[in-house]
């Protein structure tokens, strides 16, 4: 569980932070490994070069002194004395702390420490390499059994094993071992170590910073793209929800429109039956009256009966024209918004004789045919309702623009009503609501004792793109 918790917290971190943590640890480990390797190589190279220089110098000094060591079992007194003077008072006296000359069987032929003369020790690894013809140089604290005096000094020394060659054959006949005081070498080596570590650390840090900059830039780009993608997904989800709501509303509107259409047809049938049909039926009955069929009927009474029949027929024609006027739209295809509003107001005033105040704001806009019809029907039905229920008192039509939408308001100063309670089946207002909302608009009613206001809005940009 603890491991799972750590992994969960790790996965919750950003890519940049994950790289910073993991890359920092890896870079630190790499720096330590590379630094140790480079320092070791530098130490080996510096030690070998310094040892080779010292060995060449020492060999150039003692080579002329030594006899043929291939056949010599021990050095004579003259050679020993010359070597003592060379390492005691000569140029090598202050440089070489101790010197030993080895025979291949591990016997010490000469040593600046006279107690070591003639002693025999098992040849160590470095001595064997030197008898193989290679110079060996080491820097540190001596640990060989024969190096007790050097260890007693308590400081690191440069230990060198240098093969001694027979001049005419090049054969290794002995090995010289000497220890050099290495204070300057130690300081140089410490500086080389410090510089190598600084170089490795600097290169590693620079490399890590460059990678971090690239990773942070990529992480920032990914975060921005992820944020933009999240916002886009949220926006698309919102649009999808809106589309679902619009689709559901369109289905409901279609179902209600079918029902409203049937109700509208029934109302037209009722209007024709209760109005023109009754008048025509009355006229038809009067045609068969005794006054018209009896030749002896007075002429004046007959003319009066005929006049009554004509009046009823004319009344029926007027009702039919009135119904047709409400069904047929005027020519509004080429009309702009102000002209549509003027036509609707003028038609209502002409039919009812009631005055209507009209106010318009803002420039004229291009509208789709469906929008023009909706606006005309809205004003027509709203004015009719106001005239029917409020007696046409204080009727007013206002047109304006709010937040990119066309706003149409039709108001009166009647007694008001409860919008939640439908009248006459709610056919006119329900039809208007369905017509306007099907175009993506809004429809609202506010009513009080001071009057009633019907309000609709349509988005201008959507209408212009239709």
C-alpha positions in Angstrom: 0.0 0.0 0.0 2.9 2.4 0.8 4.4 1.7 -2.6 1.1 2.3 -4.3 0.7 5.6 -2.4 4.2 6.7 -3.6 3.5 5.8 -7.2 0.2 7.7 -7.0 1.9 10.8 -5.7 4.6 10.4 -8.3 2.0 10.2 -11.1 0.3 13.3 -9.8 3.4 15.3 -10.3 3.9 17.2 -13.6 6.3 15.9 -16.2 8.7 18.8 -15.5 8.8 18.0 -11.8 9.2 14.2 -12.5 12.2 15.0 -14.8 13.6 17.4 -12.2 13.6 14.8 -9.5 14.5 11.7 -11.5 16.9 13.6 -13.8 18.6 15.3 -10.9 19.3 12.0 -9.1 20.5 10.3 -12.3 22.7 13.4 -13.2 24.2 13.4 -9.7 25.0 9.7 -9.9 26.4 10.1 -13.4 28.5 13.1 -12.2 29.9 11.0 -9.4 30.7 8.0 -11.6 32.2 10.1 -14.4 34.0 12.4 -12.0 35.5 9.4 -10.2 36.5 7.8 -13.5 38.0 11.0 -14.9 39.8 11.8 -11.7 41.2 8.2 -11.5 42.5 8.5 -15.1 44.0 11.9 -14.5 45.7 10.6 -11.3 47.1 7.6 -13.1 48.3 9.7 -16.0 49.9 12.3 -13.8 51.5 9.7 -11.6 52.8 7.7 -14.5 54.2 10.8 -16.3 55.8 12.2 -13.1 57.2 8.8 -12.2 58.6 8.3 -15.7 60.3 11.7 -15.6 61.8 11.0 -12.2 62.8 7.4 -13.2 64.5 8.7 -16.4 66.4 11.2 -14.3 67.4 8.7 -11.7 68.4 6.2 -14.3 70.6 8.7 -16.1 72.4 9.4 -12.8 73.0 5.8 -11.5 73.3 3.9 -14.8 77.0 4.9 -15.4 77.8 3.8 -11.8 76.4 0.3 -11.8 78.4 -2.7 -13.0 77.1 -5.6 -15.1 74.3 -6.7 -12.7 73.6 -9.9 -14.7 76.8 -11.5 -13.4 77.2 -9.5 -10.2 75.9 -11.2 -7.1 76.7 -8.2 -4.8 77.9 -4.7 -5.3 81.5 -3.8 -4.5 82.5 -1.3 -1.9 83.4 1.4 -4.5 80.0 1.2 -6.2 78.2 1.2 -2.8 80.2 4.3 -1.7 79.4 6.1 -4.9 75.7 5.4 -4.6 75.8 6.5 -0.9 77.3 9.8 -1.9 74.9 10.2 -4.8 71.8 9.7 -2.7 73.2 11.4 0.4 74.9 14.5 -0.9 74.3 14.6 -4.7 71.5 16.0 -6.8 69.2 13.2 -5.8 69.8 13.7 -2.1 67.0 16.1 -1.4 64.6 14.5 -3.9 64.8 10.8 -3.2 63.9 9.7 0.3 65.0 6.1 0.0 66.4 3.9 -2.8 66.7 0.2 -3.2 68.1 -2.0 -6.0 66.5 -5.4 -6.5 67.7 -8.6 -8.0 65.2 -10.8 -9.8 65.0 -13.3 -7.0 63.8 -10.6 -4.5 67.2 -9.9 -3.0 68.1 -6.3 -2.1 71.5 -5.5 -3.7 71.6 -2.0 -2.4 69.5 0.2 -0.1 70.0 3.6 1.4 68.8 1.9 4.6 71.8 -0.3 5.4 69.7 -2.6 7.5 68.0 -3.8 4.4 71.1 -4.9 2.5 71.1 -8.5 1.5 67.6 -9.2 2.7 65.3 -11.2 0.5 61.6 -10.6 0.2 58.9 -12.3 -2.0 58.6 -10.2 -5.2 55.3 -8.2 -5.1 53.1 -7.4 -8.0 54.7 -4.1 -8.9 58.2 -5.6 -8.7 57.2 -8.4 -11.1 55.8 -5.8 -13.6 59.0 -3.9 -13.4 61.1 -7.0 -14.1 58.8 -7.5 -17.1 60.2 -4.3 -18.6 57.5 -1.7 -17.5 58.0 1.2 -15.2 55.5 1.3 -12.3 54.6 4.5 -10.4 52.2 4.8 -7.5 51.2 7.7 -5.2 50.1 7.0 -1.7 51.1 5.4 1.6 53.6 2.5 1.2 52.2 -0.9 2.4 55.0 -3.3 1.3 56.7 -5.3 4.1 60.1 -3.8 3.2 58.8 -0.2 3.5 58.5 0.2 7.3 60.8 3.2 7.3 58.8 4.9 4.6 55.5 4.2 6.4 56.9 5.7 9.5 57.1 9.1 7.8 53.3 9.2 7.8 52.8 11.0 4.5 52.0 10.0 0.9 55.0 9.3 -1.3 55.6 8.7 -5.0 56.8 5.1 -5.2 58.6 4.2 -8.5 59.8 0.8 -9.8 62.1 1.2 -12.8 63.7 -1.6 -14.7 67.5 -1.5 -15.1 68.5 -2.7 -18.6 71.8 -4.2 -19.7 73.2 -1.6 -22.2 74.2 -3.9 -25.1 71.3 -6.4 -24.9 68.4 -4.4 -23.4 67.7 -7.2 -21.0 66.2 -6.3 -17.5 68.9 -7.2 -15.1 67.6 -5.4 -12.0 64.9 -3.1 -10.7 65.5 0.2 -8.9 62.9 1.2 -6.3 62.9 4.6 -4.9 60.5 6.9 -3.0 60.2 10.6 -3.9 59.0 13.3 -1.6 55.9 14.5 -3.4 54.6 17.7 -1.7 54.6 19.6 -5.0 53.2 16.6 -6.8 50.5 16.2 -4.1 49.5 19.9 -4.5 49.4 19.5 -8.3 47.4 16.3 -8.1 44.9 18.0 -5.7 44.5 20.9 -8.1 44.0 18.4 -11.0 41.4 16.5 -9.0 39.6 19.8 -8.1 39.6 21.0 -11.7 38.4 17.7 -13.0 35.6 17.6 -10.5 34.6 21.2 -11.3 34.7 20.5 -15.1 32.6 17.3 -14.7 30.2 19.1 -12.4 30.0 22.1 -14.7 29.4 20.0 -17.8 26.8 17.9 -16.0 25.0 20.9 -14.6 25.0 22.7 -18.0 23.7 19.5 -19.7 21.0 19.1 -17.0 20.0 22.7 -17.2 19.7 22.5 -21.0 17.6 19.4 -20.8 15.5 20.9 -18.0 14.8 24.0 -20.1 13.7 21.8 -23.0 11.6 19.6 -20.7 10.0 22.5 -18.9 9.2 24.2 -22.2 7.6 20.9 -23.5 5.8 20.4 -20.2 4.5 24.0 -20.4 3.4 23.4 -24.0 1.7 20.2 -23.0 0.0 21.9 -20.0 -1.3 24.7 -22.3 -2.5 22.2 -24.9 -4.1 20.1 -22.2 -5.8 23.2 -20.8 -7.0 24.2 -24.2 -8.2 20.7 -24.9 -10.0 20.6 -21.6 -11.7 23.9 -22.4 -12.6 22.7 -25.8 -14.0 19.4 -24.5 -16.0 21.4 -21.9 -17.2 23.7 -24.6 -18.1 20.8 -26.9 -19.9 19.1 -24.0 -21.8 22.3 -23.3 -22.7 22.6 -27.0 -23.7 18.9 -27.0 -26.0 19.5 -24.0 -27.5 22.6 -25.7 -28.0 20.6 -28.9 -29.8 17.8 -27.0 -32.0 20.4 -25.3 -32.7 22.1 -28.6 -33.5 18.8 -30.2 -35.8 17.9 -27.4 -37.4 21.3 -27.6 -37.8 21.0 -31.3 -39.5 17.6 -30.9 -41.9 19.1 -28.3 -42.5 22.1 -30.6 -43.2 19.8 -33.5 -45.7 17.8 -31.5 -47.4 20.9 -30.1 -47.4 22.6 -33.5 -49.4 19.6 -34.9 -51.9 19.9 -32.0 -52.0 23.7 -32.4 -52.6 23.4 -36.1 -55.6 21.2 -35.5 -56.9 23.6 -32.9 -56.3 26.5 -35.3 -58.3 24.8 -38.0 -61.1 24.0 -35.6 -61.2 27.7 -34.5 -61.4 28.8 -38.1 -64.2 26.3 -38.7 -65.9 27.6 -35.6 -65.5 31.2 -36.7 -67.0 30.3 -40.1 -69.8 28.3 -38.6 -70.7 30.8 -35.9 -70.4 33.9 -38.2 -70.8 33.7 -42.0 -72.5 30.3 -42.0 -75.2 31.6 -39.6 -75.8 34.7 -41.6 -76.0 32.8 -44.9 -78.4 30.3 -43.3 -80.5 33.2 -42.0 -80.6 34.7 -45.5 -81.5 31.4 -47.0 -84.4 31.0 -44.7 -85.7 34.5 -45.5 -85.5 33.8 -49.2 -88.4 31.3 -48.7 -90.5 33.8 -46.6 -94.2 34.5 -47.5 -93.3 38.1 -48.3 -91.2 37.0 -51.3 -93.3 34.0 -52.4 -96.8 35.7 -52.2 -97.5 37.9 -55.2 -100.1 39.8 -53.2 -97.5 40.9 -50.6 -97.0 44.6 -50.3 -94.1 45.9 -52.4 -92.8 47.9 -49.5 -92.6 44.9 -47.2 -91.1 42.8 -49.9 -88.3 45.4 -50.5 -87.7 45.6 -46.8 -87.3 41.8 -46.6 -84.9 41.8 -49.6 -82.9 44.6 -48.0 -82.6 42.5 -44.8 -81.4 39.5 -46.8 -78.8 41.6 -48.6 -77.6 43.1 -45.3 -77.1 39.6 -43.8 -75.2 38.4 -46.9 -73.1 41.5 -46.9 -72.4 40.9 -43.2 -71.4 37.4 -44.0 -69.0 38.6 -46.7 -67.5 41.1 -44.3 -66.9 38.4 -41.8 -65.3 36.1 -44.4 -63.0 39.0 -45.6 -62.0 39.7 -42.0 -61.1 36.0 -41.4 -59.2 35.9 -44.7 -57.3 39.1 -43.7 -56.1 37.5 -40.6 -54.9 34.4 -42.5 -53.2 36.0 -45.4 -50.0 37.9 -44.9 -49.2 41.1 -46.8 -46.2 41.2 -49.1 -43.3 41.4 -46.6 -40.6 39.5 -48.4 -38.8 42.7 -49.6 -39.7 44.7 -46.5 -37.3 45.7 -43.8 -38.0 45.6 -40.0 -39.4 49.1 -39.6 -41.7 48.6 -42.6 -43.0 45.3 -41.2 -43.8 46.9 -37.9 -45.6 49.8 -39.6 -47.7 47.4 -41.7 -48.8 45.4 -38.7 -49.7 48.5 -36.7 -51.5 50.1 -39.6 -53.5 46.9 -40.4 -54.6 46.7 -36.7 -55.6 50.4 -36.5 -57.5 50.2 -39.8 -59.4 47.1 -38.7 -60.2 48.1 -35.1 -59.9 51.9 -35.2 -57.8 51.8 -32.0 -54.7 54.0 -32.0 -51.3 52.3 -31.5 -48.0 54.0 -30.5 -45.0 52.8 -32.4 -41.3 53.4 -31.4 -38.2 52.0 -33.1 -34.6 52.2 -32.2 -31.4 51.2 -34.0 -30.6 50.7 -37.7 -32.5 48.4 -39.9 -31.2 44.8 -40.2 -31.5 42.1 -42.8 -33.8 39.3 -41.6 -34.7 35.9 -42.8 -38.2 35.3 -44.2 -39.1 33.1 -41.2 -38.0 35.9 -38.8 -40.1 38.5 -40.7 -43.2 36.3 -40.5 -42.6 35.6 -36.8 -42.3 39.3 -36.0 -45.4 40.2 -38.0 -47.5 37.5 -36.5 -46.3 38.3 -33.0 -47.3 42.0 -33.3 -50.6 41.1 -35.0 -51.6 38.5 -32.4 -50.4 40.7 -29.4 -52.4 43.7 -30.6 -55.5 41.5 -31.2 -55.2 40.1 -27.7 -54.8 43.6 -26.3 -57.8 44.9 -28.1 -59.9 41.9 -27.2 -59.1 41.8 -23.5 -58.0 45.3 -22.7 -60.2 47.3 -25.1 -57.2 48.6 -26.9 -56.3 51.0 -24.0 -52.8 52.4 -24.2 -51.5 49.9 -26.8 -47.9 50.4 -27.7 -45.3 48.6 -29.9 -41.5 49.1 -29.1 -38.6 47.8 -31.1 -35.0 47.9 -29.9 -31.6 46.0 -29.7 -30.1 44.4 -26.6 -26.8 42.4 -26.7 -27.1 41.7 -30.4 -30.7 40.6 -30.3 -33.8 42.3 -31.7 -36.3 43.0 -29.0 -40.1 43.5 -29.8 -42.5 44.5 -27.0 -46.3 45.0 -27.3 -48.0 46.4 -24.2 -51.4 47.7 -23.1 -52.9 49.4 -20.1 -55.6 46.8 -19.4 -56.5 45.1 -16.1 -54.0 42.3 -16.6 -54.3 38.6 -16.2 -52.6 35.6 -14.8 -50.2 34.3 -17.5 -50.3 30.8 -16.0 -54.0 30.5 -16.8 -54.7 30.1 -20.5 -57.6 31.8 -22.2 -59.6 30.4 -25.1 -57.4 27.4 -25.2 -54.3 29.5 -25.3 -54.1 29.0 -29.1 -52.7 32.4 -30.2 -50.0 32.9 -27.5 -49.0 29.2 -27.5 -48.6 29.3 -31.3 -46.5 32.5 -31.0 -44.3 30.9 -28.4 -43.7 27.8 -30.5 -43.0 29.9 -33.6 -40.5 32.2 -31.9 -38.7 29.5 -29.9 -38.3 27.3 -33.0 -36.1 30.1 -34.4 -33.9 30.1 -31.2 -35.6 33.2 -29.8 -37.3 33.8 -26.5 -40.9 34.7 -25.6 -42.2 36.1 -22.3 -45.3 37.6 -20.7 -45.5 40.0 -17.8 -48.9 41.2 -16.5 -50.2 43.2 -13.6 -53.0 45.6 -12.7 -51.2 48.3 -14.7 -51.3 46.3 -17.9 -49.7 43.5 -19.9 -46.5 43.3 -21.9 -45.6 40.6 -24.4 -41.9 40.4 -25.3 -39.9 38.5 -27.9 -36.2 38.5 -28.9 -34.3 37.1 -31.9 -30.5 36.9 -32.3 -29.4 39.3 -35.1 -26.3 37.3 -36.1 -28.3 34.1 -36.4 -30.9 35.8 -38.4 -28.4 37.4 -40.7 -26.7 34.0 -41.3 -29.9 32.2 -42.0 
